[in-house]
Amino acid sequence: MAKIVAGSVAAYALSPIDLIPDFIPVLGYLDDLLIVPLGIVLAIRLIPASLMSEFRISAENRTERPMSRAGLLAIIMIRLTTAALASWYLWMYIISLPST
């Protein structure tokens, strides 16, 4: 049951269709501010206490993030290459502008 509630809350939060459309001044966002947190609280309360404590212990054991220097280097190289190509393209565009 908790999975169904959690899935429904996630679907509602990500869905472009709301109970009250967002363009209505105050009420449009009020339904999102109420339904989503209340749905999360309901989903958490539906999870058995023993299972929740097991999940919390598992989460505490995963506090250290994996770190990859190769991944960091790859991301830096991709960003530098993209910045260099964008700069080169902009430079070529500026040079090719007709002078008046």
N, C-alpha and C positions, 0 to 999 in steps of 0.2 A: 504493500500500500504506500509506503514511503517513497518508493521509486516512482510510482504513478504521480504522486503529489509533486515530487521534485521535478519530474519531467514536464508536468503541466505548468508549473511555475516558470521553468526555463523557456518553454514554448511560448507562454504568454509574454515574458519579458522580451524575447527576441522577435516576436510576431509584429508585423506592421499594423495589425488589426487590434484595436483596443476596445474595451467596453464603452469608454467615453473618449471620443476623438481628442487628440492633443491640441487642436486649434481652438477648443473651447477654453477661455482664459485660465481659470483656476482649476476647474474640475478635471480638465484633460490630463494634467500631471498628477493630480491628487489620487486618481485611481492607481497609477503606477507606484506612487509613494506608499500606498496602503496595501494593495494586493500582493505585490512581490515580497516585501518583508514578512507579512503575515503568512504567506505561503511557505517561505523558508522556515519560519518558526514552526509551522505545522509539520513540515517534513522532518525537521530535527526531532520534534517530540514523538513522531511515529517510529523512530529508530529505537530499538530496545537498548536499555542502559548498558548491558554487558557488551553489546556490539559497538556502541558508541565509545566506550572506554577502550576497547580493542583498537578502534580506528584512531583514537587520540594517541595511544601509545605508539602505533605505527607511524603517525605523523611526526611525533617527537623524534623518532629514530631517523627520520629523513630530513632533518633540519639542515644538514650540510649539503650544499649544492654541488653537483659535479662540475668540474672546471676543465676546459679543454683549451690549451694554448693554441693548438692548430685551428680550432674553430674561431677563436678570437682573431688570429692572424688572417684567416680567410675573410671574415667579415670586414676587418680593417682594409684589406686589399680591395675588396669589392667596392667599399665606399670611396676609397681613394681613386680607383679607376673610374667610377661613375662621376666623381667630382671633376677629374681631369678631362673626361670626355665632354661633360657639360660645359666646362670652361673653354675647351677647344672649339666646340660647336658655337658657343656664344661669341667667341673671338672671331671666328670665320663669318658669322652673321654680321657682326659690327663692321668688319673690313669690307664686306660686299655691299654695304648700304651705299646708295648713290650720294655723293656729296653735292650739296646745293649751294 
